[in-house]
């Protein structure tokens, strides 16, 4: 895992939740983790990772994701078995 992806994964799981994470960074991380991302209706994307499925919303007014979306993404990644420690130990 690249340093950039590793840092982003730590930021997603860090408390307090960051409000400065861009959608394109999240999309890149998900693809790096092996997720399948397909456009759905409107600003929604269907994401499948390690057998877990979720709909993720692209931010509307800007490309910066709000804290609620980051918390939602954190829960999805946890269900899919992804955590910063699991990828740091694999390196």
Secondary structure, 3 states (H helix, E strand, C coil): CCHHHHHHHHHHHCCCCCCCEEHHHHHHHHHHCCCEEEECCCCEEEEEECCEEEEEECCCCCCEECHHHHHHHHHHHHHCCCCHHHHHHHC
